[in-house]
């Protein structure tokens, strides 16, 4: 019995900058090596992997994220809400994921 490959999307702040980004990228690469359709949506892309895309909120999105971060930090809740992430549900990779 063969297992059907999964279509997976990972969300990360970056693809290669920082420890958690590198860990997420290793998981992504491992899943691809195992035959799954793994992709990453990131805020900062520094690598050349075609299965990693940068999500751009534009200047308004960046400003909105900074303001939201200031308020959530004051409440002791880091990264509680990022306005630039609101459109992620409509991204084709997310819609096509399992």
C-alpha positions in Angstrom: 0.0 0.0 0.0 1.5 3.3 -1.0 1.0 6.6 0.9 -0.4 9.6 -1.0 2.0 12.5 -0.8 0.7 15.4 1.4 0.6 19.0 0.3 2.0 21.0 3.2 2.6 24.7 3.8 4.9 26.0 6.5 4.7 29.6 7.9 7.9 31.2 9.2 9.3 34.7 9.7 12.3 33.8 7.6 13.6 30.9 5.5 17.2 30.8 6.7 17.9 33.6 9.1 17.7 32.4 12.8 17.6 29.1 14.5 13.8 28.5 14.2 13.9 29.5 10.5 16.7 27.0 9.8 14.8 24.3 11.7 11.6 25.0 9.8 13.6 24.8 6.6 15.1 21.5 7.5 11.7 20.1 8.2 10.5 21.4 4.9 13.5 19.9 3.0 13.0 16.6 4.8 9.4 16.4 3.8 10.3 17.1 0.2 12.9 14.4 0.3 10.3 12.0 1.6 8.1 12.8 -1.5 5.7 15.3 0.0 4.8 18.6 -1.7 6.2 20.9 1.0 6.3 24.7 0.6 7.1 27.6 2.9 5.6 31.1 3.1 8.0 33.5 4.8 8.3 37.2 5.7 12.0 37.3 4.8 13.5 35.1 2.0 17.3 34.9 1.6 17.7 31.5 0.0 17.0 30.4 -3.6 14.5 27.5 -3.0 11.7 27.8 -5.5 9.4 26.2 -3.0 9.8 29.1 -0.6 7.9 32.3 -1.3 8.0 35.7 0.5 4.7 37.1 1.6 4.7 40.8 1.1 2.4 43.0 3.1 3.8 46.1 1.5 4.6 49.3 3.4 1.1 49.5 4.9 1.4 45.9 6.1 4.8 46.4 7.7 3.5 49.6 9.5 0.4 47.8 10.7 2.5 44.9 11.9 4.8 47.2 13.8 1.8 49.0 15.5 0.2 45.7 16.4 3.5 44.4 17.8 3.9 47.4 20.0 0.4 46.9 21.5 0.8 43.2 22.0 4.3 43.6 23.5 2.8 46.1 26.0 0.3 43.3 27.0 3.1 40.8 27.3 1.9 38.9 24.2 4.5 38.9 21.5 3.3 38.4 17.9 -0.3 37.9 19.0 -1.6 39.4 15.7 0.1 40.4 12.5 -2.3 42.3 10.2 -0.2 41.4 7.2 -1.1 37.7 7.7 -4.8 38.3 7.0 -4.5 37.5 3.3 -2.6 34.2 3.8 -5.8 32.1 3.8 -6.3 33.2 0.1 -2.8 32.3 -1.0 -2.9 29.5 -3.6 -0.4 27.4 -1.7 -2.6 27.5 1.4 -5.8 26.8 -0.6 -4.1 23.8 -2.2 -2.7 22.3 1.0 -4.1 19.2 2.7 
